[in-house]
Amino acid sequence: MRIKRKEFHIFNLSFLDIISCGFGAVVLLVLISNTVENTSLSSGMEVEKLLGQVMTLENSIDTLARKIDQQKKNNDTQFAASNQLESAAQTLSKNLSIREREENELAGDLQGLSLVQSTLDRVSISPSTANTLRDEEVGGIPVDSDYVIFIVDTSGSMQSNWGRVSREILNALSIHPKVTGFQILNDMGKSLISGYSGRWIPDTPQRRKSVMRVFGSWADASNSSPVEGIETALKRYAKPGQSMAIYVFGDDYSGSSYDPVIAGITKMNEDRQTGQPLAKIHGVGFLSEHTTSRFGILMRELTRKNGGTFLALPL
């Protein structure tokens, strides 16, 4: 029997299936292609955003680093200023302690000075002074000496007080009721009146006036150290059995040491037979813009060891 073949049609069901599958594949490819592009675009935007954040953070880090460096510099500056203030405070404290000690010493000296001044108010420079009874001591200063030597610092700083220095010389002579002779040397040992060098100037009212007139214009070389003047006074004028007083007027001491000077003068001033001082050494301190405590330190100890008194005059 002859098999009957079916009639073939190009648009049958199988062809449609193939076409549908092909169309589906194309759609699937399109879908896959769009997804990849969208993902790449999204990732690029995120990367760009992250890069922007990183750059912002780097800028912030640089700014903070600069601020830290500036703060370190400010801290170093403040630390240095703090050290300077601490050093200045320590220096000020030391200076204050020195000033307090000097004020305490001046207060003690002023008590003696007030006694001297009260005596000077009662004593006048006149011939009647010769008949005044001799006092053993006035304001802490022994006044029983027959001969008096004044050693005066003639440096520039003392010249500003020269009028007062002249008055204090007369005051010192006045508290001695009777002086046989006196002498005035500068701190280098040079005599005010060369004609009386090595000799005593007779003490009379007229002689005092003439000597003080010369003293008023005296300006000579000086090293602001009374050591040479004291040594000259002891070598040329001090004698055993002779009552003598030395008054040292000054405002500063330029020497480099104290103890060797004090020991040397004290030994030179010793009477070998009696062991007593040949002369009483007194000190009178004046204030000027160049005044230091060195003169007071020297003269306090020197006068203590040589039977004298140190007075610091107020302004």
Disulfide bonds with the S-S distance in Angstrom:
none
